[in-house]
């Protein structure tokens, strides 16, 4: 009799576990003003260097029910990269994880201040630790991205990328 009672209890526990697991959990609300701070970057872009030469194309889309941005970068050469960007409400910071076809992983964190999204993070190079700082600013209908690195903890900065994002023009369809 005791084993039958245990069997029924175990069965009840299993069914309760299945019912809880099958009950969908509503996604977190990602509609706060902080979650929308980087929305100015969303779009299909052609990217130009300061000399006006096209250096690549970048598509930024809102994904995961508006909780993240996905970046898909293609240079004019063979360089490719993707990132996910999310506002981490639990810590009050923006986070980006970037990976590319050279095996680079770049983890950046920061926030929106002084009219720009600014993210920073450390990487290791053959010359030691590098501090990376990337700023995105909205300039009328364009976005400017400036990536700088410092080998001395932020005393001096060297710009390694300066890109002006222009909305990609849709080509007219021929009749």
Secondary structure, 3 states (H helix, E strand, C coil): CHHHHHHHHHHHHHHHHHHHHHCCCCCCCCCCCCCCCCHHHCEEEEEECCCCCEEEEEEEEEECCCCEEEEEEEECCCCEEEEEEEEECCCCEEEEEEEECCCCEEEEEEEEECCEEEEEEEEEECCEEEEEEEEEEEECCEEEEEEEEECCCCCCCEEEEEEEEEECCCCCCCC
